[in-house]
Amino acid sequence: MSDIFREVDEDIRKEKYRRLWDKFGYYVIGLAVLIVIGTAGYRGWLYWQQTQAQQAGDTFLEAIELSEADNFQEAAQLYGSLENSIGGYPALAALRAASDLAQTGETTEALAEFDAIARDTGLPESLRDVAVLRAGYLAVDTEDYAAVADRVERLTGDRDPFRAAAREILALSAWKAGDAAEAQRWVSALQDDPETPADIRQRVALMAAVLRGANGETASVAEGNTQ
């Protein structure tokens, strides 16, 4: 008897499964197909991104080689071709292109390019800060202290990683503008900062000596030594 009941239970179970499959089988198949297609599409997208990034990287390196060989026009064309590439290559290409403009003496154009990069809030802050500094170095020779400070003073905070370079730019700009007091303020900030890099510290020491001479301190010391 128990065998009969077991067979009946199995038949009932099979009938339930069959009805469920008849009702939902197409949905299960459709879901499986979507998973397969989605996985294939995602892997294809990853492969496409990887390929595009590799091509952009090769183009960028080729452009750098052209720049270093002074083939600036050809390099500019390659930098321009990276404008719509993926990743950080558009920003890096723009920085390099602006640097080439500065190197070829097109200071006004280079300054405009660096300023545009610095204002682009869609870029990583570190890249924008580099553009600010490059613009600052160029502006020292072409613009007044107020214009230089307007660009780089935001990078002079005590915790900013670019503070030493920004302070040096401001010290140099103030000195060129004949504002010894403002130049001394930035020189002191650099000398008092234990994290000021050695090369900047050496340059600042020379500027400090010039400022002391301009203020007559050198003469005072000499007079004191003769007494």
WOTA-V32602 format. One record per backbone hydrogen bond with DSSP energy under -0.5 kcal/mol. NH is the residue of the N-H (numbers start at 1). CO is the residue of the C=O. Records with the same first field share a line. If there is no record, write none. Layout:
NH: CO / CO
This chain:
5: 1
6: 2
7: 3
8: 4
9: 5
10: 6
11: 7
12: 8
13: 9
14: 10
15: 11
16: 12
17: 13
18: 14
19: 15
20: 16
21: 17
22: 18
23: 19
24: 20
25: 21
28: 24
29: 25
30: 26
31: 27
32: 28
33: 29
34: 30
35: 31
36: 32
37: 33
38: 34
39: 35
40: 36
41: 37
42: 38
43: 39
44: 40
45: 41
46: 42
47: 43
48: 44
49: 45
50: 46
51: 47
52: 48
53: 49
54: 50
55: 51
56: 52
57: 53
58: 54
59: 55
60: 56
61: 57
62: 58
63: 59
64: 60
65: 61
66: 62
67: 63
68: 64
69: 65
70: 67
71: 66
72: 70
75: 71
76: 72
77: 73
78: 74
79: 75
80: 76
81: 77
82: 78 / 79
83: 80
85: 82
89: 86
92: 88
93: 89
94: 90
95: 91
96: 92
97: 93
98: 94
99: 95
100: 96
101: 97
102: 98
103: 99
104: 100
105: 102
106: 101
107: 105
110: 106
111: 107
112: 108
113: 109
114: 110
115: 111
116: 112
117: 113
118: 114
119: 115
120: 116 / 117
121: 119
123: 120
128: 124
129: 125
130: 126
131: 127
132: 128
133: 129
134: 130
135: 131
136: 132
137: 133
138: 134
139: 135
140: 136
141: 137 / 138
142: 138 / 139
143: 139
148: 144
149: 145
150: 146
151: 147 / 148
152: 148
153: 149
155: 152
156: 153
160: 157
163: 160
166: 162
167: 163
168: 164
169: 165
170: 166
171: 167
172: 168
173: 169
174: 170
175: 171
176: 172
177: 173
178: 175
179: 174
180: 178
183: 179
184: 180
185: 181
186: 182
187: 183
188: 184
189: 185
190: 186
191: 187
192: 188
193: 189 / 190
194: 192
196: 193
201: 197
202: 198
203: 199
204: 200
205: 201
206: 202
207: 203
208: 204
209: 205
210: 206
211: 207
212: 208
213: 209
214: 210
215: 211
216: 213
217: 212
218: 212
220: 216
221: 217
222: 218
223: 219
224: 220
225: 221
226: 222
227: 223 / 224
